[in-house]
Amino acid sequence: MTEESRLPHPDREDIELTVVLFALSDVARLALVRQLSDGPLDMVDCSLGADMPKSTKSHQVKVLREAGVILSELHGRNRRLTLRRPDLDARFPGLLDAVLAGDRTD
């Protein structure tokens, strides 16, 4: 992967709880995290609502990436999104499980 195609991601030790909680506080971002809990997805395959503009979807992904919740890597002509479960579990044990087990009716 070329340096130009890499997006900045925080190192594990730089992931902050308040930033992660903010990223997970949005319904659309939480829905994306729930989708990624089943495994990596290409960004085009993530469903965040049929009427969501591409720019808004990109912004939601950026917030999660910059918080350290997901990894976004170039994969062909697309971006592959992966939940950073090992990093989040190491930094905040049980947090992700609690969030994912929460009420899914929002």
Phi and psi restraints in degrees (value plus and minus 20) as a CYANA .aco file:
   2 THR   PHI     -95.9   -55.9
   2 THR   PSI     137.3   177.3
   3 GLU   PHI     -81.3   -41.3
   3 GLU   PSI     -52.9   -12.9
   4 GLU   PHI     -87.7   -47.7
   4 GLU   PSI     -48.0    -8.0
   5 SER   PHI    -107.9   -67.9
   5 SER   PSI     -28.3    11.7
   6 ARG   PHI    -104.8   -64.8
   6 ARG   PSI     112.3   152.3
   7 LEU   PHI    -118.9   -78.9
   7 LEU   PSI     130.5   170.5
   8 PRO   PHI     -90.0   -50.0
   8 PRO   PSI     115.1   155.1
   9 HIS   PHI    -150.1  -110.1
   9 HIS   PSI     119.9   159.9
  10 PRO   PHI     -89.4   -49.4
  10 PRO   PSI     126.1   166.1
  11 ASP   PHI     -87.7   -47.7
  11 ASP   PSI     137.1   177.1
  12 ARG   PHI     -70.3   -30.3
  12 ARG   PSI     -67.3   -27.3
  13 GLU   PHI     -90.6   -50.6
  13 GLU   PSI     -33.0     7.0
  14 ASP   PHI    -116.1   -76.1
  14 ASP   PSI     -22.4    17.6
  15 ILE   PHI     -92.6   -52.6
  15 ILE   PSI     105.5   145.5
  16 GLU   PHI    -127.0   -87.0
  16 GLU   PSI     117.9   157.9
  17 LEU   PHI     -78.0   -38.0
  17 LEU   PSI     -66.4   -26.4
  18 THR   PHI     -83.6   -43.6
  18 THR   PSI     -55.2   -15.2
  19 VAL   PHI     -91.1   -51.1
  19 VAL   PSI     -60.7   -20.7
  20 VAL   PHI     -82.8   -42.8
  20 VAL   PSI     -65.9   -25.9
  21 LEU   PHI     -82.6   -42.6
  21 LEU   PSI     -59.4   -19.4
  22 PHE   PHI     -81.8   -41.8
  22 PHE   PSI     -65.6   -25.6
  23 ALA   PHI     -81.4   -41.4
  23 ALA   PSI     -56.1   -16.1
  24 LEU   PHI    -104.1   -64.1
  24 LEU   PSI     -24.6    15.4
  25 SER   PHI    -100.1   -60.1
  25 SER   PSI     -31.2     8.8
  26 ASP   PHI    -112.9   -72.9
  26 ASP   PSI     115.3   155.3
  27 VAL   PHI     -79.3   -39.3
  27 VAL   PSI     -63.8   -23.8
  28 ALA   PHI     -87.3   -47.3
  28 ALA   PSI     -61.7   -21.7
  29 ARG   PHI     -87.3   -47.3
  29 ARG   PSI     -59.0   -19.0
  30 LEU   PHI     -83.9   -43.9
  30 LEU   PSI     -58.8   -18.8
  31 ALA   PHI     -82.3   -42.3
  31 ALA   PSI     -59.5   -19.5
  32 LEU   PHI     -86.0   -46.0
  32 LEU   PSI     -62.6   -22.6
  33 VAL   PHI     -81.2   -41.2
  33 VAL   PSI     -60.5   -20.5
  34 ARG   PHI     -82.7   -42.7
  34 ARG   PSI     -59.6   -19.6
  35 GLN   PHI     -83.1   -43.1
  35 GLN   PSI     -62.1   -22.1
  36 LEU   PHI     -94.2   -54.2
  36 LEU   PSI     -35.3     4.7
  37 SER   PHI     -86.4   -46.4
  37 SER   PSI     -38.9     1.1
  38 ASP   PHI    -106.8   -66.8
  38 ASP   PSI     -27.4    12.6
  39 GLY   PHI     116.4   156.4
  39 GLY   PSI     148.5   188.5
  40 PRO   PHI     -80.8   -40.8
  40 PRO   PSI     130.0   170.0
  41 LEU   PHI    -158.4  -118.4
  41 LEU   PSI     129.6   169.6
  42 ASP   PHI     -92.5   -52.5
  42 ASP   PSI     125.0   165.0
  43 MET   PHI     -76.0   -36.0
  43 MET   PSI     -57.1   -17.1
  44 VAL   PHI     -86.7   -46.7
  44 VAL   PSI     -41.5    -1.5
  45 ASP   PHI    -109.6   -69.6
  45 ASP   PSI     -27.3    12.7
  46 CYS   PHI     -99.4   -59.4
  46 CYS   PSI     110.1   150.1
  47 SER   PHI    -123.6   -83.6
  47 SER   PSI      96.4   136.4
  48 LEU   PHI    -138.9   -98.9
  48 LEU   PSI      -1.2    38.8
  49 GLY   PHI      93.4   133.4
  49 GLY   PSI     109.7   149.7
  50 ALA   PHI     -82.9   -42.9
  50 ALA   PSI     -49.3    -9.3
  51 ASP   PHI    -113.3   -73.3
  51 ASP   PSI     -15.8    24.2
  52 MET   PHI     -96.7   -56.7
  52 MET   PSI     104.0   144.0
  53 PRO   PHI     -82.6   -42.6
  53 PRO   PSI     131.4   171.4
  54 LYS   PHI     -78.2   -38.2
  54 LYS   PSI     -57.9   -17.9
  55 SER   PHI     -84.9   -44.9
  55 SER   PSI     -57.0   -17.0
  56 THR   PHI     -89.1   -49.1
  56 THR   PSI     -62.2   -22.2
  57 LYS   PHI     -79.6   -39.6
  57 LYS   PSI     -63.8   -23.8
  58 SER   PHI     -81.7   -41.7
  58 SER   PSI     -60.4   -20.4
  59 HIS   PHI     -84.5   -44.5
  59 HIS   PSI     -62.7   -22.7
  60 GLN   PHI     -80.7   -40.7
  60 GLN   PSI     -62.4   -22.4
  61 VAL   PHI     -84.9   -44.9
  61 VAL   PSI     -61.1   -21.1
  62 LYS   PHI     -81.3   -41.3
  62 LYS   PSI     -63.7   -23.7
  63 VAL   PHI     -80.6   -40.6
  63 VAL   PSI     -64.8   -24.8
  64 LEU   PHI     -85.7   -45.7
  64 LEU   PSI     -60.3   -20.3
  65 ARG   PHI     -84.8   -44.8
  65 ARG   PSI     -68.8   -28.8
  66 GLU   PHI     -86.8   -46.8
  66 GLU   PSI     -44.9    -4.9
  67 ALA   PHI     -98.8   -58.8
  67 ALA   PSI     -36.0     4.0
  68 GLY   PHI      70.6   110.6
  68 GLY   PSI      -7.3    32.7
  69 VAL   PHI    -101.6   -61.6
  69 VAL   PSI     -56.0   -16.0
  70 ILE   PHI    -149.3  -109.3
  70 ILE   PSI     141.4   181.4
  71 LEU   PHI    -130.8   -90.8
  71 LEU   PSI     111.8   151.8
  72 SER   PHI    -140.9  -100.9
  72 SER   PSI      93.4   133.4
  73 GLU   PHI    -145.0  -105.0
  73 GLU   PSI     126.3   166.3
  74 LEU   PHI     -84.4   -44.4
  74 LEU   PSI     111.7   151.7
  75 HIS   PHI    -160.3  -120.3
  75 HIS   PSI      73.9   113.9
  76 GLY   PHI      48.4    88.4
  76 GLY   PSI    -146.4  -106.4
  77 ARG   PHI    -118.6   -78.6
  77 ARG   PSI      -7.1    32.9
  78 ASN   PHI    -146.9  -106.9
  78 ASN   PSI     160.0   200.0
  79 ARG   PHI    -133.4   -93.4
  79 ARG   PSI     111.9   151.9
  80 ARG   PHI    -116.9   -76.9
  80 ARG   PSI     105.2   145.2
  81 LEU   PHI    -123.9   -83.9
  81 LEU   PSI     113.8   153.8
  82 THR   PHI    -154.3  -114.3
  82 THR   PSI     113.6   153.6
  83 LEU   PHI     -89.8   -49.8
  83 LEU   PSI     112.5   152.5
  84 ARG   PHI    -107.9   -67.9
  84 ARG   PSI      34.3    74.3
  85 ARG   PHI     -76.8   -36.8
  85 ARG   PSI     -67.4   -27.4
  86 PRO   PHI     -78.8   -38.8
  86 PRO   PSI     -60.3   -20.3
  87 ASP   PHI     -88.6   -48.6
  87 ASP   PSI     -63.8   -23.8
  88 LEU   PHI     -87.1   -47.1
  88 LEU   PSI     -60.3   -20.3
  89 ASP   PHI     -85.3   -45.3
  89 ASP   PSI     -55.6   -15.6
  90 ALA   PHI     -89.5   -49.5
  90 ALA   PSI     -60.2   -20.2
  91 ARG   PHI     -98.0   -58.0
  91 ARG   PSI     -62.1   -22.1
  92 PHE   PHI    -156.1  -116.1
  92 PHE   PSI      56.2    96.2
  93 PRO   PHI     -74.1   -34.1
  93 PRO   PSI     109.4   149.4
  94 GLY   PHI      66.5   106.5
  94 GLY   PSI     -34.8     5.2
  95 LEU   PHI     -82.5   -42.5
  95 LEU   PSI     -71.4   -31.4
  96 LEU   PHI     -84.2   -44.2
  96 LEU   PSI     -60.9   -20.9
  97 ASP   PHI     -80.3   -40.3
  97 ASP   PSI     -62.3   -22.3
  98 ALA   PHI     -85.4   -45.4
  98 ALA   PSI     -62.1   -22.1
  99 VAL   PHI     -86.1   -46.1
  99 VAL   PSI     -65.2   -25.2
 100 LEU   PHI     -89.4   -49.4
 100 LEU   PSI     -46.3    -6.3
 101 ALA   PHI    -104.8   -64.8
 101 ALA   PSI     -29.0    11.0
 102 GLY   PHI     -82.6   -42.6
 102 GLY   PSI     153.8   193.8
 103 ASP   PHI     -76.3   -36.3
 103 ASP   PSI     103.5   143.5
 104 ARG   PHI    -116.0   -76.0
 104 ARG   PSI      -7.6    32.4
 105 THR   PHI    -112.4   -72.4
 105 THR   PSI     -17.5    22.5
